Amino acid sequence: MQITLIVALVLHVLSGVFWAGTTFALARTGGNQADRFFRPQMGAAAVVVVTGGLLWFLLHHGPLGMQGHILAIGALCALLAVGVQGMMGAPALRKLTAMGDSDELRHRVARSQRIAAALLAITVTCMAAARYA
C-alpha cells in the first residue's frame, strides 16, 4: 500500500501543478494559446480527479473532521473548475477552430480560464491548509 500511496500522491501533485499552472497562465494571458493546452489540461485534470479519489479512499476513513471538510471544499472547487473549462471553454474553442477568430469566443475562453483559475486557487489553498487543520 505504501508504494500505491506514494505513486498516487506524486501523480496527483505533478498533474495538479501542471493543470493549475497552465490555467493560471492562460487566465493571465486572456486565453491565448488555450487551444494548444486544452487537451493536456483536461488529461491532467482527469489524473488529478482519479488520484485524488484514490488518496481519499486510502487516507480518509470514518467521520470527516475539520481536515476532511477543508479537503472536500477543495475537491468540490476542482470539480467545478474542470466543469467550467469543459462546459464553457471547450465549446468556445471548437467554434473558434471552425469559424475562425472571434472576439466574443476569445472572451468566453478567457473567462472560463479565469473562473477555473479562481476555483483552483481555492483548491490549492484548501490542500495546503488542510494539513494544519
N, CA, C and O atoms as CSV, one atom per row, in Angstrom:
chain,resi,resn,atom,element,x,y,z
A,1,MET,N,N,0.811,-1.195,0.000
A,1,MET,CA,C,0.000,0.000,0.000
A,1,MET,C,C,0.854,1.258,0.000
A,1,MET,O,O,0.461,2.268,-0.583
A,2,GLN,N,N,2.003,1.214,0.636
A,2,GLN,CA,C,2.854,2.399,0.721
A,2,GLN,C,C,3.264,2.889,-0.674
A,2,GLN,O,O,3.246,4.092,-0.937
A,3,ILE,N,N,3.630,1.968,-1.563
A,3,ILE,CA,C,4.034,2.376,-2.904
A,3,ILE,C,C,2.843,2.949,-3.668
A,3,ILE,O,O,3.001,3.903,-4.430
A,4,THR,N,N,1.662,2.382,-3.475
A,4,THR,CA,C,0.456,2.910,-4.121
A,4,THR,C,C,0.202,4.336,-3.663
A,4,THR,O,O,-0.112,5.211,-4.470
A,5,LEU,N,N,0.339,4.563,-2.372
A,5,LEU,CA,C,0.136,5.894,-1.814
A,5,LEU,C,C,1.138,6.894,-2.382
A,5,LEU,O,O,0.766,8.008,-2.751
A,6,ILE,N,N,2.385,6.505,-2.453
A,6,ILE,CA,C,3.438,7.392,-2.963
A,6,ILE,C,C,3.205,7.718,-4.435
A,6,ILE,O,O,3.290,8.879,-4.836
A,7,VAL,N,N,2.915,6.706,-5.235
A,7,VAL,CA,C,2.687,6.929,-6.672
A,7,VAL,C,C,1.455,7.804,-6.880
A,7,VAL,O,O,1.483,8.730,-7.691
A,8,ALA,N,N,0.383,7.522,-6.160
A,8,ALA,CA,C,-0.838,8.324,-6.296
A,8,ALA,C,C,-0.579,9.772,-5.897
A,8,ALA,O,O,-1.038,10.692,-6.574
A,9,LEU,N,N,0.142,9.979,-4.818
A,9,LEU,CA,C,0.429,11.339,-4.354
A,9,LEU,C,C,1.290,12.103,-5.356
A,9,LEU,O,O,1.022,13.267,-5.652
A,10,VAL,N,N,2.321,11.446,-5.874
A,10,VAL,CA,C,3.202,12.105,-6.850
A,10,VAL,C,C,2.424,12.460,-8.117
A,10,VAL,O,O,2.540,13.576,-8.624
A,11,LEU,N,N,1.636,11.519,-8.627
A,11,LEU,CA,C,0.833,11.808,-9.826
A,11,LEU,C,C,-0.175,12.920,-9.562
A,11,LEU,O,O,-0.394,13.774,-10.421
A,12,HIS,N,N,-0.786,12.917,-8.385
A,12,HIS,CA,C,-1.768,13.937,-8.022
A,12,HIS,C,C,-1.124,15.330,-7.989
A,12,HIS,O,O,-1.658,16.289,-8.545
A,13,VAL,N,N,0.015,15.414,-7.338
A,13,VAL,CA,C,0.682,16.709,-7.200
A,13,VAL,C,C,1.222,17.201,-8.541
A,13,VAL,O,O,1.009,18.359,-8.902
A,14,LEU,N,N,1.911,16.346,-9.279
A,14,LEU,CA,C,2.504,16.792,-10.549
A,14,LEU,C,C,1.444,17.186,-11.576
A,14,LEU,O,O,1.574,18.218,-12.235
A,15,SER,N,N,0.412,16.383,-11.715
A,15,SER,CA,C,-0.633,16.738,-12.676
A,15,SER,C,C,-1.416,17.956,-12.193
A,15,SER,O,O,-1.859,18.766,-13.006
A,16,GLY,N,N,-1.591,18.093,-10.885
A,16,GLY,CA,C,-2.269,19.269,-10.343
A,16,GLY,C,C,-1.483,20.546,-10.574
A,16,GLY,O,O,-2.056,21.588,-10.894
A,17,VAL,N,N,-0.168,20.464,-10.412
A,17,VAL,CA,C,0.681,21.630,-10.665
A,17,VAL,C,C,0.588,22.040,-12.134
A,17,VAL,O,O,0.492,23.229,-12.440
A,18,PHE,N,N,0.617,21.063,-13.045
A,18,PHE,CA,C,0.501,21.384,-14.467
A,18,PHE,C,C,-0.855,22.011,-14.772
A,18,PHE,O,O,-0.931,23.049,-15.429
A,19,TRP,N,N,-1.927,21.379,-14.293
A,19,TRP,CA,C,-3.278,21.883,-14.566
A,19,TRP,C,C,-3.468,23.291,-14.008
A,19,TRP,O,O,-3.910,24.190,-14.725
A,20,ALA,N,N,-3.140,23.483,-12.744
A,20,ALA,CA,C,-3.316,24.805,-12.141
A,20,ALA,C,C,-2.380,25.826,-12.794
A,20,ALA,O,O,-2.789,26.954,-13.068
A,21,GLY,N,N,-1.146,25.441,-13.039
A,21,GLY,CA,C,-0.185,26.373,-13.633
A,21,GLY,C,C,-0.587,26.847,-15.012
A,21,GLY,O,O,-0.514,28.040,-15.310
A,22,THR,N,N,-1.014,25.916,-15.861
A,22,THR,CA,C,-1.441,26.334,-17.202
A,22,THR,C,C,-2.726,27.153,-17.128
A,22,THR,O,O,-2.917,28.087,-17.908
A,23,THR,N,N,-3.598,26.807,-16.200
A,23,THR,CA,C,-4.831,27.579,-16.049
A,23,THR,C,C,-4.522,29.000,-15.600
A,23,THR,O,O,-5.089,29.953,-16.135
A,24,PHE,N,N,-3.632,29.155,-14.625
A,24,PHE,CA,C,-3.251,30.498,-14.171
A,24,PHE,C,C,-2.606,31.291,-15.309
A,24,PHE,O,O,-2.901,32.472,-15.491
A,25,ALA,N,N,-1.730,30.644,-16.068
A,25,ALA,CA,C,-1.064,31.331,-17.181
A,25,ALA,C,C,-2.068,31.736,-18.260
A,25,ALA,O,O,-2.013,32.857,-18.767
A,26,LEU,N,N,-2.980,30.837,-18.613
A,26,LEU,CA,C,-3.980,31.164,-19.635
A,26,LEU,C,C,-4.951,32.232,-19.153
A,26,LEU,O,O,-5.410,33.058,-19.942
A,27,ALA,N,N,-5.266,32.221,-17.869
A,27,ALA,CA,C,-6.133,33.266,-17.318
A,27,ALA,C,C,-5.442,34.622,-17.422
A,27,ALA,O,O,-6.080,35.630,-17.728
A,28,ARG,N,N,-4.156,34.640,-17.169
A,28,ARG,CA,C,-3.385,35.894,-17.208
A,28,ARG,C,C,-3.198,36.409,-18.637
A,28,ARG,O,O,-3.147,37.618,-18.858
A,29,THR,N,N,-3.098,35.498,-19.602
A,29,THR,CA,C,-2.855,35.914,-20.992
A,29,THR,C,C,-4.137,36.013,-21.810
A,29,THR,O,O,-4.081,36.132,-23.034
A,30,GLY,N,N,-5.279,35.966,-21.154
A,30,GLY,CA,C,-6.548,36.096,-21.870
A,30,GLY,C,C,-6.904,34.879,-22.713
A,30,GLY,O,O,-7.615,35.000,-23.710
A,31,GLY,N,N,-6.423,33.732,-22.325
A,31,GLY,CA,C,-6.737,32.507,-23.058
A,31,GLY,C,C,-5.919,32.311,-24.318
A,31,GLY,O,O,-6.229,31.435,-25.125
A,32,ASN,N,N,-4.885,33.108,-24.498
A,32,ASN,CA,C,-4.029,32.978,-25.669
A,32,ASN,C,C,-3.367,31.596,-25.677
A,32,ASN,O,O,-2.760,31.201,-24.682
A,33,GLN,N,N,-3.475,30.870,-26.771
A,33,GLN,CA,C,-2.941,29.519,-26.950
A,33,GLN,C,C,-3.716,28.462,-26.161
A,33,GLN,O,O,-3.207,27.362,-25.948
A,34,ALA,N,N,-4.925,28.773,-25.731
A,34,ALA,CA,C,-5.729,27.815,-24.963
A,34,ALA,C,C,-6.018,26.562,-25.789
A,34,ALA,O,O,-6.147,25.469,-25.237
A,35,ASP,N,N,-6.120,26.719,-27.097
A,35,ASP,CA,C,-6.389,25.560,-27.947
A,35,ASP,C,C,-5.260,24.534,-27.870
A,35,ASP,O,O,-5.514,23.337,-27.999
A,36,ARG,N,N,-4.042,24.969,-27.665
A,36,ARG,CA,C,-2.905,24.054,-27.556
A,36,ARG,C,C,-2.858,23.341,-26.206
A,36,ARG,O,O,-2.338,22.230,-26.104
A,37,PHE,N,N,-3.401,23.981,-25.177
A,37,PHE,CA,C,-3.302,23.430,-23.833
A,37,PHE,C,C,-4.556,22.694,-23.373
A,37,PHE,O,O,-4.526,22.030,-22.337
A,38,PHE,N,N,-5.655,22.794,-24.116
A,38,PHE,CA,C,-6.910,22.246,-23.624
A,38,PHE,C,C,-6.837,20.746,-23.358
A,38,PHE,O,O,-7.190,20.294,-22.269
A,39,ARG,N,N,-6.389,19.980,-24.330
A,39,ARG,CA,C,-6.321,18.511,-24.138
A,39,ARG,C,C,-5.363,18.123,-23.004
A,39,ARG,O,O,-5.738,17.318,-22.152
A,40,PRO,N,N,-4.140,18.667,-22.964
A,40,PRO,CA,C,-3.267,18.333,-21.837
A,40,PRO,C,C,-3.858,18.763,-20.485
A,40,PRO,O,O,-3.699,18.062,-19.486
A,41,GLN,N,N,-4.536,19.913,-20.461
A,41,GLN,CA,C,-5.177,20.348,-19.218
A,41,GLN,C,C,-6.246,19.353,-18.773
A,41,GLN,O,O,-6.297,18.978,-17.601
A,42,MET,N,N,-7.086,18.931,-19.688
A,42,MET,CA,C,-8.158,18.013,-19.330
A,42,MET,C,C,-7.600,16.633,-18.950
A,42,MET,O,O,-8.154,15.947,-18.090
A,43,GLY,N,N,-6.503,16.239,-19.597
A,43,GLY,CA,C,-5.845,14.988,-19.212
A,43,GLY,C,C,-5.287,15.081,-17.800
A,43,GLY,O,O,-5.442,14.160,-16.999
A,44,ALA,N,N,-4.636,16.205,-17.502
A,44,ALA,CA,C,-4.103,16.409,-16.152
A,44,ALA,C,C,-5.231,16.473,-15.134
A,44,ALA,O,O,-5.110,15.932,-14.036
A,45,ALA,N,N,-6.330,17.133,-15.494
A,45,ALA,CA,C,-7.475,17.223,-14.587
A,45,ALA,C,C,-8.036,15.835,-14.299
A,45,ALA,O,O,-8.411,15.544,-13.163
A,46,ALA,N,N,-8.097,14.991,-15.297
A,46,ALA,CA,C,-8.593,13.631,-15.099
A,46,ALA,C,C,-7.682,12.857,-14.149
A,46,ALA,O,O,-8.162,12.147,-13.265
A,47,VAL,N,N,-6.376,12.993,-14.331
A,47,VAL,CA,C,-5.424,12.323,-13.435
A,47,VAL,C,C,-5.589,12.859,-12.008
A,47,VAL,O,O,-5.555,12.090,-11.048
A,48,VAL,N,N,-5.766,14.165,-11.871
A,48,VAL,CA,C,-5.954,14.769,-10.546
A,48,VAL,C,C,-7.196,14.200,-9.865
A,48,VAL,O,O,-7.150,13.835,-8.690
A,49,VAL,N,N,-8.293,14.124,-10.594
A,49,VAL,CA,C,-9.546,13.639,-10.005
A,49,VAL,C,C,-9.430,12.167,-9.612
A,49,VAL,O,O,-9.841,11.784,-8.517
A,50,VAL,N,N,-8.878,11.350,-10.490
A,50,VAL,CA,C,-8.760,9.918,-10.199
A,50,VAL,C,C,-7.810,9.677,-9.024
A,50,VAL,O,O,-8.140,8.930,-8.103
A,51,THR,N,N,-6.646,10.301,-9.054
A,51,THR,CA,C,-5.694,10.083,-7.955
A,51,THR,C,C,-6.192,10.723,-6.661
A,51,THR,O,O,-5.930,10.202,-5.577
A,52,GLY,N,N,-6.902,11.840,-6.758
A,52,GLY,CA,C,-7.489,12.434,-5.564
A,52,GLY,C,C,-8.519,11.519,-4.933
A,52,GLY,O,O,-8.566,11.381,-3.711
A,53,GLY,N,N,-9.346,10.890,-5.762
A,53,GLY,CA,C,-10.307,9.916,-5.244
A,53,GLY,C,C,-9.611,8.731,-4.592
A,53,GLY,O,O,-10.044,8.256,-3.542
A,54,LEU,N,N,-8.543,8.256,-5.204
A,54,LEU,CA,C,-7.780,7.146,-4.634
A,54,LEU,C,C,-7.150,7.549,-3.298
A,54,LEU,O,O,-7.190,6.781,-2.338
A,55,LEU,N,N,-6.574,8.737,-3.236
A,55,LEU,CA,C,-5.977,9.212,-1.986
A,55,LEU,C,C,-7.034,9.352,-0.893
A,55,LEU,O,O,-6.789,9.007,0.263
A,56,TRP,N,N,-8.205,9.859,-1.263
A,56,TRP,CA,C,-9.290,9.988,-0.292
A,56,TRP,C,C,-9.659,8.607,0.260
A,56,TRP,O,O,-9.813,8.427,1.468
A,57,PHE,N,N,-9.794,7.648,-0.644
A,57,PHE,CA,C,-10.145,6.277,-0.251
A,57,PHE,C,C,-9.089,5.673,0.673
A,57,PHE,O,O,-9.426,5.011,1.654
A,58,LEU,N,N,-7.821,5.899,0.363
A,58,LEU,CA,C,-6.738,5.298,1.142
A,58,LEU,C,C,-6.516,5.977,2.491
A,58,LEU,O,O,-6.108,5.326,3.453
A,59,LEU,N,N,-6.780,7.277,2.568
A,59,LEU,CA,C,-6.362,8.029,3.751
A,59,LEU,C,C,-7.484,8.502,4.676
A,59,LEU,O,O,-7.226,8.813,5.838
A,60,HIS,N,N,-8.708,8.561,4.188
A,60,HIS,CA,C,-9.779,9.171,4.990
A,60,HIS,C,C,-10.873,8.158,5.291
A,60,HIS,O,O,-11.731,7.875,4.456
A,61,HIS,N,N,-10.822,7.623,6.492
A,61,HIS,CA,C,-11.819,6.658,6.942
A,61,HIS,C,C,-12.600,7.261,8.109
A,61,HIS,O,O,-12.059,8.061,8.873
A,62,GLY,N,N,-13.832,6.889,8.243
A,62,GLY,CA,C,-14.625,7.364,9.366
A,62,GLY,C,C,-15.197,8.750,9.126
A,62,GLY,O,O,-15.205,9.242,7.997
A,63,PRO,N,N,-15.671,9.371,10.186
A,63,PRO,CA,C,-16.310,10.685,10.047
A,63,PRO,C,C,-15.287,11.757,9.657
A,63,PRO,O,O,-14.111,11.688,10.013
A,64,LEU,N,N,-15.782,12.742,8.917
A,64,LEU,CA,C,-14.918,13.836,8.491
A,64,LEU,C,C,-14.654,14.776,9.655
A,64,LEU,O,O,-15.576,15.181,10.363
A,65,GLY,N,N,-13.417,15.111,9.842
A,65,GLY,CA,C,-13.064,16.149,10.795
A,65,GLY,C,C,-12.899,17.454,10.027
A,65,GLY,O,O,-13.323,17.575,8.878
A,66,MET,N,N,-12.287,18.405,10.670
A,66,MET,CA,C,-12.047,19.700,10.021
A,66,MET,C,C,-11.186,19.522,8.764
A,66,MET,O,O,-11.450,20.146,7.736
A,67,GLN,N,N,-10.161,18.673,8.848
A,67,GLN,CA,C,-9.290,18.428,7.698
A,67,GLN,C,C,-10.082,17.860,6.527
A,67,GLN,O,O,-9.899,18.302,5.393
A,68,GLY,N,N,-10.940,16.908,6.772
A,68,GLY,CA,C,-11.751,16.315,5.718
A,68,GLY,C,C,-12.700,17.302,5.076
A,68,GLY,O,O,-12.906,17.280,3.863
A,69,HIS,N,N,-13.281,18.171,5.893
A,69,HIS,CA,C,-14.180,19.194,5.340
A,69,HIS,C,C,-13.426,20.182,4.445
A,69,HIS,O,O,-13.908,20.563,3.379
A,70,ILE,N,N,-12.257,20.583,4.889
A,70,ILE,CA,C,-11.456,21.515,4.078
A,70,ILE,C,C,-11.053,20.858,2.762
A,70,ILE,O,O,-11.141,21.481,1.704
A,71,LEU,N,N,-10.612,19.608,2.823
A,71,LEU,CA,C,-10.246,18.898,1.595
A,71,LEU,C,C,-11.458,18.701,0.681
A,71,LEU,O,O,-11.331,18.775,-0.541
A,72,ALA,N,N,-12.621,18.453,1.263
A,72,ALA,CA,C,-13.832,18.284,0.461
A,72,ALA,C,C,-14.189,19.579,-0.271
A,72,ALA,O,O,-14.619,19.536,-1.423
A,73,ILE,N,N,-14.018,20.715,0.379
A,73,ILE,CA,C,-14.267,22.006,-0.284
A,73,ILE,C,C,-13.295,22.173,-1.452
A,73,ILE,O,O,-13.690,22.599,-2.537
A,74,GLY,N,N,-12.024,21.836,-1.228
A,74,GLY,CA,C,-11.034,21.919,-2.299
A,74,GLY,C,C,-11.364,20.996,-3.458
A,74,GLY,O,O,-11.238,21.380,-4.621
A,75,ALA,N,N,-11.787,19.776,-3.142
A,75,ALA,CA,C,-12.152,18.816,-4.194
A,75,ALA,C,C,-13.355,19.311,-4.984
A,75,ALA,O,O,-13.387,19.190,-6.209
A,76,LEU,N,N,-14.338,19.864,-4.297
A,76,LEU,CA,C,-15.513,20.410,-4.980
A,76,LEU,C,C,-15.119,21.552,-5.919
A,76,LEU,O,O,-15.608,21.631,-7.046
A,77,CYS,N,N,-14.238,22.430,-5.453
A,77,CYS,CA,C,-13.778,23.529,-6.310
A,77,CYS,C,C,-13.022,23.007,-7.533
A,77,CYS,O,O,-13.156,23.564,-8.622
A,78,ALA,N,N,-12.231,21.947,-7.367
A,78,ALA,CA,C,-11.512,21.357,-8.501
A,78,ALA,C,C,-12.493,20.770,-9.511
A,78,ALA,O,O,-12.316,20.929,-10.718
A,79,LEU,N,N,-13.528,20.091,-9.013
A,79,LEU,CA,C,-14.542,19.529,-9.923
A,79,LEU,C,C,-15.294,20.637,-10.646
A,79,LEU,O,O,-15.599,20.507,-11.832
A,80,LEU,N,N,-15.595,21.719,-9.947
A,80,LEU,CA,C,-16.245,22.859,-10.595
A,80,LEU,C,C,-15.331,23.482,-11.651
A,80,LEU,O,O,-15.797,23.891,-12.715
A,81,ALA,N,N,-14.035,23.553,-11.357
A,81,ALA,CA,C,-13.075,24.127,-12.311
A,81,ALA,C,C,-13.021,23.318,-13.597
A,81,ALA,O,O,-13.057,23.882,-14.690
A,82,VAL,N,N,-12.935,21.994,-13.472
A,82,VAL,CA,C,-12.894,21.167,-14.683
A,82,VAL,C,C,-14.227,21.268,-15.423
A,82,VAL,O,O,-14.258,21.219,-16.653
A,83,GLY,N,N,-15.316,21.406,-14.689
A,83,GLY,CA,C,-16.625,21.584,-15.325
A,83,GLY,C,C,-16.704,22.883,-16.097
A,83,GLY,O,O,-17.223,22.913,-17.213
A,84,VAL,N,N,-16.197,23.951,-15.520
A,84,VAL,CA,C,-16.193,25.258,-16.206
A,84,VAL,C,C,-15.340,25.185,-17.459
A,84,VAL,O,O,-15.746,25.659,-18.520
A,85,GLN,N,N,-14.166,24.595,-17.341
A,85,GLN,CA,C,-13.290,24.513,-18.507
A,85,GLN,C,C,-13.908,23.637,-19.596
A,85,GLN,O,O,-13.806,23.944,-20.784
A,86,GLY,N,N,-14.542,22.555,-19.182
A,86,GLY,CA,C,-15.129,21.646,-20.163
A,86,GLY,C,C,-16.428,22.146,-20.768
A,86,GLY,O,O,-16.658,21.989,-21.967
A,87,MET,N,N,-17.275,22.745,-19.948
A,87,MET,CA,C,-18.605,23.156,-20.419
A,87,MET,C,C,-18.623,24.559,-21.024
A,87,MET,O,O,-19.469,24.857,-21.867
A,88,MET,N,N,-17.713,25.409,-20.610
A,88,MET,CA,C,-17.701,26.791,-21.097
A,88,MET,C,C,-16.572,27.029,-22.099
A,88,MET,O,O,-16.776,27.657,-23.138
A,89,GLY,N,N,-15.389,26.526,-21.780
A,89,GLY,CA,C,-14.231,26.780,-22.636
A,89,GLY,C,C,-14.170,25.895,-23.864
A,89,GLY,O,O,-13.836,26.370,-24.949
A,90,ALA,N,N,-14.484,24.619,-23.715
A,90,ALA,CA,C,-14.363,23.675,-24.831
A,90,ALA,C,C,-15.265,24.037,-26.013
A,90,ALA,O,O,-14.787,24.040,-27.148
A,91,PRO,N,N,-16.562,24.346,-25.795
A,91,PRO,CA,C,-17.393,24.717,-26.947
A,91,PRO,C,C,-16.885,25.976,-27.651
A,91,PRO,O,O,-16.932,26.071,-28.878
A,92,ALA,N,N,-16.404,26.933,-26.874
A,92,ALA,CA,C,-15.874,28.154,-27.481
A,92,ALA,C,C,-14.626,27.854,-28.306
A,92,ALA,O,O,-14.442,28.423,-29.382
A,93,LEU,N,N,-13.775,26.971,-27.814
A,93,LEU,CA,C,-12.578,26.602,-28.570
A,93,LEU,C,C,-12.939,25.868,-29.854
A,93,LEU,O,O,-12.324,26.096,-30.896
A,94,ARG,N,N,-13.942,24.983,-29.784
A,94,ARG,CA,C,-14.376,24.269,-31.001
A,94,ARG,C,C,-14.916,25.258,-32.033
A,94,ARG,O,O,-14.613,25.140,-33.221
A,95,LYS,N,N,-15.706,26.224,-31.592
A,95,LYS,CA,C,-16.254,27.222,-32.516
A,95,LYS,C,C,-15.152,28.095,-33.094
A,95,LYS,O,O,-15.201,28.459,-34.269
A,96,LEU,N,N,-14.151,28.435,-32.276
A,96,LEU,CA,C,-13.025,29.223,-32.778
A,96,LEU,C,C,-12.292,28.480,-33.882
A,96,LEU,O,O,-11.892,29.078,-34.881
A,97,THR,N,N,-12.116,27.182,-33.703
A,97,THR,CA,C,-11.440,26.369,-34.710
A,97,THR,C,C,-12.270,26.300,-35.990
A,97,THR,O,O,-11.727,26.380,-37.091
A,98,ALA,N,N,-13.565,26.154,-35.846
A,98,ALA,CA,C,-14.439,26.009,-37.006
A,98,ALA,C,C,-14.700,27.335,-37.724
A,98,ALA,O,O,-14.701,27.392,-38.954
A,99,MET,N,N,-14.921,28.397,-36.948
A,99,MET,CA,C,-15.351,29.671,-37.532
A,99,MET,C,C,-14.224,30.663,-37.764
A,99,MET,O,O,-14.379,31.597,-38.551
A,100,GLY,N,N,-13.127,30.485,-37.112
A,100,GLY,CA,C,-12.065,31.470,-37.191
A,100,GLY,C,C,-12.116,32.367,-35.972
A,100,GLY,O,O,-12.848,32.101,-35.019
A,101,ASP,N,N,-11.329,33.437,-36.011
A,101,ASP,CA,C,-11.185,34.308,-34.854
A,101,ASP,C,C,-12.453,35.105,-34.572
A,101,ASP,O,O,-13.084,35.632,-35.488
A,102,SER,N,N,-12.817,35.186,-33.303
A,102,SER,CA,C,-13.982,35.936,-32.866
A,102,SER,C,C,-13.703,36.484,-31.481
A,102,SER,O,O,-13.314,35.740,-30.580
A,103,ASP,N,N,-13.899,37.784,-31.306
A,103,ASP,CA,C,-13.641,38.394,-30.002
A,103,ASP,C,C,-14.538,37.809,-28.916
A,103,ASP,O,O,-14.087,37.569,-27.796
A,104,GLU,N,N,-15.794,37.582,-29.244
A,104,GLU,CA,C,-16.726,37.034,-28.248
A,104,GLU,C,C,-16.279,35.653,-27.776
A,104,GLU,O,O,-16.321,35.356,-26.582
A,105,LEU,N,N,-15.854,34.817,-28.711
A,105,LEU,CA,C,-15.405,33.476,-28.340
A,105,LEU,C,C,-14.104,33.522,-27.555
A,105,LEU,O,O,-13.926,32.758,-26.606
A,106,ARG,N,N,-13.193,34.409,-27.937
A,106,ARG,CA,C,-11.933,34.562,-27.194
A,106,ARG,C,C,-12.213,35.003,-25.762
A,106,ARG,O,O,-11.570,34.530,-24.824
A,107,HIS,N,N,-13.180,35.918,-25.595
A,107,HIS,CA,C,-13.539,36.375,-24.247
A,107,HIS,C,C,-14.150,35.240,-23.427
A,107,HIS,O,O,-13.921,35.147,-22.221
A,108,ARG,N,N,-14.920,34.386,-24.076
A,108,ARG,CA,C,-15.520,33.252,-23.369
A,108,ARG,C,C,-14.446,32.267,-22.904
A,108,ARG,O,O,-14.509,31.753,-21.787
A,109,VAL,N,N,-13.466,32.011,-23.762
A,109,VAL,CA,C,-12.355,31.135,-23.378
A,109,VAL,C,C,-11.584,31.751,-22.216
A,109,VAL,O,O,-11.271,31.065,-21.243
A,110,ALA,N,N,-11.281,33.036,-22.315
A,110,ALA,CA,C,-10.544,33.714,-21.250
A,110,ALA,C,C,-11.342,33.692,-19.944
A,110,ALA,O,O,-10.777,33.459,-18.875
A,111,ARG,N,N,-12.639,33.931,-20.027
A,111,ARG,CA,C,-13.487,33.931,-18.840
A,111,ARG,C,C,-13.501,32.543,-18.181
A,111,ARG,O,O,-13.452,32.426,-16.957
A,112,SER,N,N,-13.569,31.507,-19.005
A,112,SER,CA,C,-13.569,30.150,-18.436
A,112,SER,C,C,-12.250,29.860,-17.718
A,112,SER,O,O,-12.244,29.224,-16.664
A,113,GLN,N,N,-11.147,30.318,-18.281
A,113,GLN,CA,C,-9.846,30.104,-17.639
A,113,GLN,C,C,-9.731,30.915,-16.346
A,113,GLN,O,O,-9.144,30.448,-15.369
A,114,ARG,N,N,-10.285,32.119,-16.341
A,114,ARG,CA,C,-10.223,32.958,-15.131
A,114,ARG,C,C,-11.075,32.382,-14.006
A,114,ARG,O,O,-10.654,32.367,-12.849
A,115,ILE,N,N,-12.254,31.917,-14.340
A,115,ILE,CA,C,-13.121,31.301,-13.328
A,115,ILE,C,C,-12.452,30.038,-12.784
A,115,ILE,O,O,-12.409,29.819,-11.574
A,116,ALA,N,N,-11.931,29.211,-13.695
A,116,ALA,CA,C,-11.254,27.982,-13.273
A,116,ALA,C,C,-10.026,28.303,-12.432
A,116,ALA,O,O,-9.741,27.596,-11.466
A,117,ALA,N,N,-9.295,29.356,-12.783
A,117,ALA,CA,C,-8.110,29.739,-12.010
A,117,ALA,C,C,-8.495,30.126,-10.583
A,117,ALA,O,O,-7.805,29.751,-9.634
A,118,ALA,N,N,-9.578,30.863,-10.426
A,118,ALA,CA,C,-10.031,31.235,-9.082
A,118,ALA,C,C,-10.419,29.994,-8.286
A,118,ALA,O,O,-10.070,29.871,-7.112
A,119,LEU,N,N,-11.135,29.082,-8.920
A,119,LEU,CA,C,-11.533,27.847,-8.241
A,119,LEU,C,C,-10.316,26.990,-7.877
A,119,LEU,O,O,-10.270,26.394,-6.800
A,120,LEU,N,N,-9.345,26.933,-8.771
A,120,LEU,CA,C,-8.140,26.144,-8.481
A,120,LEU,C,C,-7.276,26.811,-7.415
A,120,LEU,O,O,-6.578,26.123,-6.671
A,121,ALA,N,N,-7.311,28.129,-7.331
A,121,ALA,CA,C,-6.599,28.817,-6.249
A,121,ALA,C,C,-7.211,28.431,-4.901
A,121,ALA,O,O,-6.487,28.222,-3.927
A,122,ILE,N,N,-8.527,28.338,-4.845
A,122,ILE,CA,C,-9.192,27.881,-3.624
A,122,ILE,C,C,-8.795,26.434,-3.328
A,122,ILE,O,O,-8.518,26.082,-2.182
A,123,THR,N,N,-8.769,25.607,-4.362
A,123,THR,CA,C,-8.386,24.215,-4.191
A,123,THR,C,C,-6.990,24.077,-3.602
A,123,THR,O,O,-6.792,23.334,-2.641
A,124,VAL,N,N,-6.036,24.777,-4.163
A,124,VAL,CA,C,-4.652,24.698,-3.692
A,124,VAL,C,C,-4.568,25.215,-2.251
A,124,VAL,O,O,-3.856,24.641,-1.427
A,125,THR,N,N,-5.277,26.275,-1.956
A,125,THR,CA,C,-5.287,26.823,-0.595
A,125,THR,C,C,-5.856,25.812,0.386
A,125,THR,O,O,-5.322,25.637,1.481
A,126,CYS,N,N,-6.933,25.148,0.000
A,126,CYS,CA,C,-7.533,24.124,0.869
A,126,CYS,C,C,-6.574,22.962,1.103
A,126,CYS,O,O,-6.459,22.467,2.224
A,127,MET,N,N,-5.882,22.525,0.048
A,127,MET,CA,C,-4.940,21.407,0.207
A,127,MET,C,C,-3.796,21.797,1.151
A,127,MET,O,O,-3.359,20.988,1.969
A,128,ALA,N,N,-3.322,23.018,1.035
A,128,ALA,CA,C,-2.234,23.457,1.911
A,128,ALA,C,C,-2.729,23.644,3.339
A,128,ALA,O,O,-2.030,23.281,4.285
A,129,ALA,N,N,-3.910,24.197,3.508
A,129,ALA,CA,C,-4.432,24.490,4.843
A,129,ALA,C,C,-4.890,23.233,5.580
A,129,ALA,O,O,-4.797,23.165,6.806
A,130,ALA,N,N,-5.381,22.248,4.848
A,130,ALA,CA,C,-5.937,21.042,5.487
A,130,ALA,C,C,-4.896,20.310,6.311
A,130,ALA,O,O,-5.231,19.683,7.316
A,131,ARG,N,N,-3.680,20.377,5.915
A,131,ARG,CA,C,-2.609,19.692,6.649
A,131,ARG,C,C,-2.505,20.180,8.077
A,131,ARG,O,O,-2.129,19.419,8.967
A,132,TYR,N,N,-2.834,21.439,8.307
A,132,TYR,CA,C,-2.673,22.035,9.623
A,132,TYR,C,C,-3.984,22.252,10.362
A,132,TYR,O,O,-4.012,22.911,11.402
A,133,ALA,N,N,-5.073,21.696,9.828
A,133,ALA,CA,C,-6.386,21.873,10.471
A,133,ALA,C,C,-6.578,20.867,11.580
A,133,ALA,O,O,-7.621,20.861,12.234
